[in-house]
């Protein structure tokens, strides 16, 4: 049970597996006014940087679930490095369908809403774990500039234009679903660059060290095509944000 190996290779050096920088993630924790012993569930937690740094900086307690065996191991190691292993727990497993045994103050899915079959399904999943009066934290792409064709949308790794909303339409959807948007932290082009370009460096280093690996051809193809596709499409058209929601 694991994610496709290409992601374990290309993002093996990432601490944050989305376009938020460490500075933006820290600013988000402060903006959300995290208090000591706030309980947080993070589905699709990646390498656990959000839980680990918020445990260090704000004293939260957290559980993270991720399907990547590599990222789960990195999350546990990061907790040890930051001295918060007693505050956070990381589970290697399927986040889809995961419900906390005890309801939490914050239920999060930051950039992995496929676990619920999309945004609305993931919100329904998170609602099962959050306490009354608690908060949901959702990371989701949106169209910064609307594509003019389905071809451009596919250049942004969408199947179709309809896969994502504009930012106003996304916040309107949250309201329609019965939530107030109480905070947001948006990626900018520089933070997108830091996320995407770091993948290229990691892939090139991996190729230099593993030229005969069975995955070398696939990694080489991605390294050849992704930089141009990114600057042509995603960097210009696609936004990304983390949104804090409270039920009305």
C-alpha positions as CSV (number, residue, x, y, z in Angstrom):
1,X,0.0,0.0,0.0
2,X,1.7,3.2,-1.2
3,X,1.4,6.1,-3.6
4,X,2.9,5.8,-7.1
5,X,6.6,5.7,-6.9
6,X,7.2,8.7,-9.1
7,X,5.8,10.9,-6.3
8,X,8.0,9.3,-3.7
9,X,11.0,10.0,-6.0
10,X,10.2,13.5,-7.2
11,X,9.1,14.9,-3.7
12,X,11.4,12.9,-1.5
13,X,13.3,16.1,-0.5
14,X,10.1,18.1,0.1
15,X,9.0,18.9,3.7
16,X,5.8,20.5,2.4
17,X,4.0,18.7,-0.4
18,X,2.0,21.7,-1.6
19,X,2.8,25.3,-2.7
20,X,2.9,26.8,0.8
21,X,6.3,27.8,1.9
22,X,7.5,27.2,5.4
23,X,7.0,30.9,6.1
24,X,3.4,30.8,4.8
25,X,2.6,27.7,6.8
26,X,4.0,29.3,10.0
27,X,1.9,32.4,9.3
28,X,-1.2,30.2,8.8
29,X,-0.7,28.6,12.2
30,X,-0.5,32.1,13.8
31,X,-3.5,33.4,11.8
32,X,-5.6,30.5,13.0
33,X,-4.7,31.4,16.6
34,X,-3.7,27.8,17.5
35,X,-3.6,27.2,21.2
36,X,-1.8,24.7,23.4
37,X,-3.4,21.2,23.2
38,X,-5.6,22.0,20.2
39,X,-6.3,18.6,18.6
40,X,-5.6,18.4,14.8
41,X,-6.3,15.6,12.4
42,X,-4.5,15.9,9.0
43,X,-5.6,13.6,6.3
44,X,-3.0,13.2,3.5
45,X,-0.4,14.8,5.8
46,X,2.6,14.1,3.6
47,X,5.9,14.5,5.6
48,X,4.1,16.0,8.6
49,X,5.6,19.4,8.5
50,X,2.4,21.2,9.4
51,X,1.7,19.1,12.5
52,X,5.3,19.0,13.6
53,X,6.0,22.7,13.3
54,X,2.6,23.7,14.9
55,X,3.3,21.3,17.7
56,X,6.6,23.0,18.3
57,X,5.4,26.5,17.9
58,X,1.9,26.3,19.4
59,X,1.8,23.2,21.5
60,X,-0.9,21.4,19.4
61,X,-1.5,17.7,19.5
62,X,-2.1,15.9,16.2
63,X,-2.6,12.8,14.1
64,X,-1.5,12.6,10.5
65,X,-2.5,9.9,8.0
66,X,-0.7,9.4,4.7
67,X,-0.5,6.6,2.1
68,X,3.2,7.1,1.3
69,X,5.4,4.9,3.3
70,X,8.3,7.3,2.6
71,X,6.5,10.4,3.7
72,X,5.1,8.7,6.8
73,X,8.6,7.7,7.8
74,X,9.9,11.2,7.2
75,X,7.1,12.6,9.3
76,X,8.0,10.4,12.3
77,X,11.6,11.4,11.9
78,X,10.7,15.1,11.7
79,X,8.7,14.8,14.9
80,X,11.8,13.4,16.7
81,X,14.0,16.2,15.2
82,X,11.7,18.9,16.5
83,X,11.2,17.2,19.9
84,X,7.5,16.8,19.5
85,X,7.2,13.0,19.1
86,X,5.0,12.8,22.2
87,X,2.6,15.3,20.7
88,X,2.0,14.0,17.2
89,X,1.3,10.5,15.8
90,X,1.7,9.5,12.1
91,X,-0.1,6.6,10.6
92,X,0.9,5.0,7.3
93,X,-2.4,4.1,5.7
94,X,-5.4,5.1,3.6
95,X,-6.7,8.6,4.5
96,X,-9.8,8.0,2.4
97,X,-12.6,7.1,4.8
98,X,-10.5,7.8,7.9
99,X,-12.5,9.1,10.8
100,X,-10.9,10.0,14.2
101,X,-11.8,7.9,17.2
102,X,-12.5,11.1,19.1
103,X,-13.6,14.3,17.5
104,X,-10.9,16.9,17.1
105,X,-10.8,20.7,17.2
106,X,-9.4,21.0,13.6
107,X,-9.8,18.4,10.8
108,X,-7.6,19.1,7.8
109,X,-7.0,17.9,4.3
110,X,-4.5,20.3,2.7
111,X,-4.0,19.4,-1.0
112,X,-5.4,15.9,-1.1
113,X,-9.1,16.3,-1.6
114,X,-9.1,13.2,-3.9
115,X,-9.4,11.2,-0.7
116,X,-13.1,12.1,-0.6
117,X,-13.7,12.0,-4.3
118,X,-13.3,15.7,-4.6
119,X,-13.8,18.8,-2.5
120,X,-17.4,18.3,-1.3
121,X,-16.8,14.6,-0.5
122,X,-13.7,15.5,1.5
123,X,-15.6,18.2,3.5
124,X,-18.2,15.5,4.3
125,X,-15.5,13.2,5.4
126,X,-13.8,15.8,7.6
127,X,-17.1,16.7,9.2
128,X,-17.3,13.2,10.7
129,X,-14.1,13.9,12.7
130,X,-14.5,17.6,13.8
131,X,-16.2,18.6,17.1
132,X,-19.2,21.0,17.1
133,X,-17.8,24.5,16.8
134,X,-14.5,23.1,15.4
135,X,-12.7,24.1,12.2
136,X,-12.1,22.5,8.9
137,X,-8.9,23.2,7.0
138,X,-9.0,22.6,3.2
139,X,-6.1,23.0,0.7
140,X,-7.4,23.3,-2.9
141,X,-6.4,24.6,-6.3
142,X,-8.4,27.3,-8.1
143,X,-8.2,29.1,-11.4
144,X,-6.3,32.3,-11.0
145,X,-6.9,32.9,-14.7
146,X,-9.5,30.8,-16.5
147,X,-8.1,28.5,-19.2
148,X,-9.2,29.2,-22.7
149,X,-9.3,25.5,-23.6
150,X,-9.4,22.0,-22.2
151,X,-5.8,21.6,-23.5
152,X,-4.7,24.4,-21.2
153,X,-6.6,22.9,-18.3
154,X,-4.8,19.6,-18.8
155,X,-1.5,21.5,-18.8
156,X,-2.5,22.4,-15.2
157,X,-2.9,18.6,-14.4
158,X,-6.7,18.9,-14.5
159,X,-8.9,16.6,-16.5
160,X,-11.1,19.5,-17.5
161,X,-11.7,23.2,-16.8
162,X,-14.7,22.1,-14.6
163,X,-12.3,20.4,-12.2
164,X,-11.5,23.7,-10.5
165,X,-13.3,26.9,-9.6
166,X,-12.2,30.5,-9.5
167,X,-11.4,31.9,-6.1
168,X,-14.7,33.8,-5.7
169,X,-16.7,30.7,-6.9
170,X,-14.7,28.5,-4.4
171,X,-15.6,30.7,-1.4
172,X,-19.2,30.9,-2.7
173,X,-19.3,27.1,-2.7
174,X,-18.1,27.0,0.9
175,X,-20.9,29.3,1.9
176,X,-23.4,27.2,-0.1
177,X,-22.3,24.2,1.9
178,X,-23.0,26.0,5.2
179,X,-19.6,27.3,6.1
180,X,-18.1,30.7,6.9
181,X,-14.6,31.1,5.5
182,X,-12.7,32.5,8.5
183,X,-9.1,32.5,7.2
184,X,-7.1,31.7,4.1
185,X,-3.5,31.5,3.1
186,X,-2.8,31.7,-0.7
187,X,0.2,30.5,-2.6
188,X,1.9,33.1,-4.9
189,X,4.1,32.4,-8.0
190,X,7.2,32.4,-5.9
191,X,5.9,29.7,-3.5
192,X,4.7,27.7,-6.5
193,X,8.2,28.0,-7.9
194,X,9.7,26.7,-4.7
195,X,7.4,23.7,-4.7
196,X,7.7,22.8,-8.4
197,X,11.3,23.6,-9.1
198,X,12.5,21.6,-6.1
199,X,11.0,18.6,-7.8
200,X,13.2,19.1,-10.8
201,X,16.4,19.3,-8.7
202,X,15.4,16.1,-6.8
203,X,14.6,14.2,-10.0
204,X,17.9,15.2,-11.6
205,X,19.9,14.2,-8.5
206,X,18.0,10.9,-8.4
207,X,18.7,10.2,-12.1
208,X,22.4,10.9,-11.5
209,X,22.4,8.4,-8.7
210,X,20.1,5.8,-10.2
211,X,20.7,5.7,-14.0
212,X,19.9,2.0,-14.3
213,X,16.7,2.0,-12.2
214,X,13.6,0.7,-13.9
215,X,12.0,4.1,-13.2
216,X,14.8,6.1,-14.8
217,X,12.9,6.5,-18.2
218,X,9.7,7.8,-16.5
219,X,11.6,10.2,-14.3
220,X,13.7,11.5,-17.2
221,X,10.5,12.1,-19.3
222,X,9.0,14.1,-16.4
223,X,12.1,16.1,-15.9
224,X,12.2,16.8,-19.6
225,X,8.6,18.0,-19.9
226,X,7.6,19.4,-16.6
227,X,9.6,22.7,-16.4
228,X,8.2,24.0,-19.7
229,X,4.7,22.8,-18.9
230,X,4.8,24.4,-15.5
231,X,5.9,27.9,-16.7
232,X,3.5,27.8,-19.6
233,X,0.4,26.7,-17.8
234,X,0.3,26.2,-14.0
235,X,2.4,29.2,-13.0
236,X,0.2,31.5,-15.0
237,X,-3.3,30.0,-14.6
238,X,-3.5,28.0,-11.4
239,X,-3.8,29.4,-7.9
240,X,-3.7,27.4,-4.6
241,X,-4.9,28.2,-1.2
242,X,-5.6,26.8,2.3
243,X,-9.0,27.8,3.7
244,X,-10.3,27.7,7.2
245,X,-14.0,26.9,7.5
246,X,-16.4,27.0,10.4
247,X,-20.0,25.6,10.2
248,X,-22.8,28.1,10.5
